[in-house]
Amino acid sequence: MRLHYRTQGKGPSLIILHGLFGSMDNWRSLVPMFARQFQVTTVDLPNHGRSPHKENFNYPALASDLAHFMDQQGVGVAALLGHSLGGKVAMQCALDFPERIAQLVVVDIAPRFYPPAHLFIFEALRKLDLSVYDNRREVDRALASSLPNSALRQFLLMNLDKTGEGYRWRINLEGLSRNYHAICAAVSHGGEPYSRPSLFIKGECSDYLQKSDEQEIKKQFPMAEVISIPDTGHWVQADAPAVFTNVVLEFLDRKSTHL
């Protein structure tokens, strides 16, 4: 599988992973700041963006896909930054391929099981007949009754593609829905913990990463630091981009001897 990606900058390798229903474009505004010090590669995960679709969508498989991607790009070792779903993929990759991941940054997610909180999104998107709409505004209005949060709708509509036959979802909606149980699952690993530097960033106003998660984080990632960025929700990097970028760069700079 050849994942869709974009690379910018020079220096040690930093790979960035997006969350569920997202794409590498979610990181576009922050990449230039990271690219001043790193060769930054943003990746569309399988079933997202412009990457291929696949049926086997679980964390061990995604970690293997990422390691294979690094082989294809000639990247032996990289720092890895992931948000939400991407953070779980990053954790799994660090546990399964620790020699390949020099530093780990996980944004607002823990390695545990999460209750299925996105079912209403799948339902809203799946019941929409895209063939009857002429423009994005009509699709947005059609979603408004099921998804009243305008910011959420605009985020989801980034996955809408216009083709010669009308609109289609760029994400593999059916494949993600079928594998949603695996997306909610915990990161699993029967081997040694990941003993290299790790940073877990919590959105202060988000309940995704809780104080009670820190024991399990420390068990699997014993060198982990856990910090909270004030006045931010689950999308920490969007709510406080300057603070978030500074926190990540300061961590990577301090731990650069591992790269």
C-alpha positions as CSV (number, residue, x, y, z in Angstrom):
1,M,0.0,0.0,0.0
2,R,1.3,3.5,-0.9
3,L,-0.1,6.1,1.4
4,H,-0.7,9.6,0.2
5,Y,1.7,12.1,1.9
6,R,3.4,15.5,1.7
7,T,6.9,16.3,2.8
8,Q,8.3,19.7,3.7
9,G,11.5,21.0,5.2
10,K,14.9,19.5,6.0
11,G,16.4,17.9,9.1
12,P,15.5,14.9,11.3
13,S,12.3,13.2,10.2
14,L,8.9,14.1,11.9
15,I,5.8,12.2,10.8
16,I,2.4,13.6,11.6
17,L,-0.9,11.6,11.8
18,H,-4.4,13.0,11.7
19,G,-7.5,11.8,13.6
20,L,-10.7,10.0,12.6
21,F,-12.6,11.6,9.6
22,G,-9.5,13.8,9.1
23,S,-6.6,14.1,6.6
24,M,-3.1,15.4,6.4
25,D,-4.6,18.8,5.3
26,N,-5.7,19.3,8.9
27,W,-2.1,20.0,9.8
28,R,-1.3,22.3,6.8
29,S,-1.1,25.6,8.8
30,L,1.2,24.1,11.5
31,V,3.6,22.3,9.2
32,P,5.7,25.4,8.2
33,M,6.6,26.0,11.8
34,F,7.8,22.4,12.3
35,A,9.5,22.4,9.0
36,R,12.0,25.0,10.1
37,Q,13.7,22.3,12.1
38,F,12.5,19.0,10.7
39,Q,11.7,17.2,7.5
40,V,8.0,17.0,8.2
41,T,5.8,14.3,6.5
42,T,2.1,14.5,6.9
43,V,0.3,11.3,5.9
44,D,-3.3,10.3,5.0
45,L,-4.0,7.2,6.9
46,P,-5.7,4.3,5.0
47,N,-9.5,4.9,4.4
48,H,-8.8,8.7,4.7
49,G,-7.9,11.5,2.4
50,R,-6.3,10.3,-0.8
51,S,-4.8,7.1,0.6
52,P,-6.1,3.7,-0.6
53,H,-9.0,2.0,1.1
54,K,-8.5,-1.2,3.0
55,E,-10.7,-3.6,4.9
56,N,-8.2,-4.6,7.7
57,F,-8.4,-1.4,9.7
58,N,-7.0,-1.9,13.3
59,Y,-4.1,-0.5,15.2
60,P,-1.5,-3.3,14.6
61,A,-2.3,-3.3,10.9
62,L,-2.1,0.5,10.7
63,A,1.2,0.5,12.7
64,S,2.6,-2.0,10.1
65,D,1.4,0.2,7.3
66,L,3.3,3.1,8.8
67,A,6.5,1.2,9.3
68,H,6.2,0.0,5.6
69,F,5.6,3.6,4.6
70,M,8.9,4.6,6.4
71,D,10.7,1.9,4.5
72,Q,9.3,3.2,1.2
73,Q,10.5,6.7,2.0
74,G,13.9,5.5,3.2
75,V,13.3,6.8,6.7
76,G,15.0,4.6,9.3
77,V,14.0,6.5,12.4
78,A,11.5,9.3,13.0
79,A,9.7,11.3,15.6
80,L,6.0,10.6,15.5
81,L,3.2,13.0,16.3
82,G,-0.5,11.9,16.2
83,H,-3.8,13.3,17.2
84,S,-6.7,11.2,18.5
85,L,-7.0,8.2,16.1
86,G,-3.6,9.2,14.8
87,G,-2.3,9.2,18.4
88,K,-3.4,5.6,18.9
89,V,-1.7,4.6,15.6
90,A,1.4,6.4,16.8
91,M,1.4,4.6,20.2
92,Q,0.9,1.2,18.5
93,C,3.8,1.9,16.1
94,A,6.1,3.0,18.9
95,L,5.3,-0.2,20.9
96,D,5.5,-2.5,17.8
97,F,8.5,-0.9,16.2
98,P,10.4,0.9,19.0
99,E,13.7,1.0,17.1
100,R,12.0,3.1,14.4
101,I,10.4,5.8,16.6
102,A,12.9,8.2,18.3
103,Q,10.3,10.3,20.1
104,L,6.5,10.1,20.5
105,V,4.0,12.9,20.8
106,V,0.3,11.9,21.4
107,V,-2.4,14.6,21.4
108,D,-5.5,14.2,23.6
109,I,-5.9,10.4,23.5
110,A,-5.0,7.5,25.8
111,P,-4.2,3.9,25.0
112,R,-7.4,2.6,26.4
113,F,-10.8,1.5,25.0
114,Y,-13.2,4.4,24.2
115,P,-17.0,4.1,24.1
116,P,-18.4,4.4,20.6
117,A,-19.1,8.2,20.6
118,H,-19.1,8.7,16.8
119,L,-22.1,6.5,15.8
120,F,-24.3,9.6,15.3
121,I,-21.8,10.9,12.7
122,F,-21.7,7.6,10.8
123,E,-25.5,7.5,10.8
124,A,-25.8,11.1,9.6
125,L,-23.3,10.7,6.7
126,R,-24.5,7.3,5.6
127,K,-28.2,8.3,5.3
128,L,-27.3,11.2,3.1
129,D,-28.0,10.7,-0.6
130,L,-25.3,12.8,-2.2
131,S,-26.7,12.4,-5.7
132,V,-29.5,14.9,-5.1
133,Y,-27.3,17.9,-4.1
134,D,-25.8,20.5,-6.4
135,N,-23.4,22.2,-4.1
136,R,-21.7,22.0,-0.7
137,R,-24.1,24.5,0.9
138,E,-27.0,22.1,0.2
139,V,-25.1,19.2,1.7
140,D,-24.3,21.4,4.8
141,R,-28.0,22.3,5.2
142,A,-29.0,18.7,4.8
143,L,-26.6,17.6,7.6
144,A,-27.6,20.5,10.0
145,S,-30.6,18.7,11.5
146,S,-28.5,15.6,12.4
147,L,-25.3,17.5,13.1
148,P,-26.2,21.0,14.5
149,N,-22.5,21.8,15.3
150,S,-21.4,23.9,12.4
151,A,-17.7,23.5,13.1
152,L,-18.1,19.7,13.1
153,R,-20.0,19.8,9.8
154,Q,-17.3,22.0,8.2
155,F,-14.7,19.5,9.3
156,L,-16.6,16.6,7.9
157,L,-17.3,18.4,4.6
158,M,-13.6,18.6,4.0
159,N,-14.1,14.9,3.0
160,L,-16.5,15.8,0.2
161,D,-15.2,15.4,-3.4
162,K,-16.9,16.7,-6.5
163,T,-16.7,14.3,-9.5
164,G,-18.2,14.3,-12.9
165,E,-21.1,12.3,-11.5
166,G,-21.7,14.5,-8.5
167,Y,-20.4,14.4,-4.9
168,R,-18.8,11.5,-3.0
169,W,-17.2,11.0,0.3
170,R,-13.4,10.8,0.0
171,I,-13.2,8.7,3.2
172,N,-14.1,5.0,3.1
173,L,-17.3,5.6,5.1
174,E,-18.5,2.0,5.0
175,G,-15.1,0.6,5.7
176,L,-14.6,2.8,8.8
177,S,-18.1,2.0,10.0
178,R,-17.5,-1.7,9.7
179,N,-14.2,-1.3,11.6
180,Y,-15.5,1.1,14.2
181,H,-15.2,-1.5,17.0
182,A,-11.4,-1.7,16.2
183,I,-11.1,2.1,16.2
184,C,-12.6,2.2,19.7
185,A,-10.3,-0.6,20.9
186,A,-7.4,-0.2,23.2
187,V,-3.8,-0.1,21.9
188,S,-2.5,-3.6,22.6
189,H,1.0,-4.9,23.0
190,G,2.3,-8.0,24.7
191,G,6.0,-7.0,24.6
192,E,8.2,-4.5,26.3
193,P,7.0,-0.9,27.0
194,Y,8.2,1.9,24.8
195,S,11.1,3.3,26.7
196,R,12.0,6.4,24.6
197,P,10.8,10.0,25.3
198,S,7.1,10.5,25.0
199,L,4.8,13.5,25.4
200,F,1.1,13.2,26.0
201,I,-0.7,16.5,25.4
202,K,-4.2,17.0,26.9
203,G,-6.8,19.6,26.0
204,E,-7.7,21.2,29.3
205,C,-11.4,21.3,28.4
206,S,-11.5,17.8,26.8
207,D,-12.4,14.6,28.6
208,Y,-10.6,12.3,26.1
209,L,-7.4,12.2,28.3
210,Q,-8.1,11.9,32.0
211,K,-6.1,11.8,35.1
212,S,-7.0,8.2,35.6
213,D,-5.4,7.4,32.3
214,E,-1.9,8.3,33.5
215,Q,-1.2,5.0,35.2
216,E,-1.8,3.0,32.0
217,I,0.2,5.6,30.0
218,K,3.2,5.3,32.4
219,K,2.9,1.5,32.3
220,Q,3.3,1.3,28.5
221,F,5.3,4.5,28.0
222,P,7.4,4.8,31.2
223,M,9.3,8.0,30.0
224,A,6.0,9.8,29.3
225,E,5.4,13.4,30.3
226,V,1.7,14.4,30.5
227,I,0.8,18.1,30.1
228,S,-2.4,20.1,29.7
229,I,-2.7,23.1,27.5
230,P,-5.2,25.7,29.0
231,D,-8.4,26.7,27.3
232,T,-8.3,24.0,24.7
233,G,-10.6,21.2,23.7
234,H,-10.0,17.9,21.8
235,W,-8.5,19.8,18.9
236,V,-5.7,21.2,20.9
237,Q,-3.6,22.2,17.9
238,A,-6.4,24.2,16.4
239,D,-7.5,25.9,19.6
240,A,-4.0,27.1,20.6
241,P,-1.7,26.6,17.6
242,A,1.2,28.8,18.8
243,V,1.3,27.3,22.3
244,F,0.9,23.8,21.0
245,T,3.7,24.2,18.5
246,N,6.0,25.6,21.0
247,V,5.3,22.8,23.5
248,V,6.0,20.1,20.9
249,L,9.1,21.8,19.6
250,E,10.5,22.4,23.1
251,F,10.0,18.7,23.8
252,L,11.6,17.5,20.6
253,D,14.5,19.9,21.1
254,R,15.1,18.6,24.6
255,K,15.1,15.0,23.5
256,S,16.9,15.5,20.2
257,T,19.8,13.3,21.3
258,H,17.5,10.3,20.6
259,L,17.1,11.2,16.9
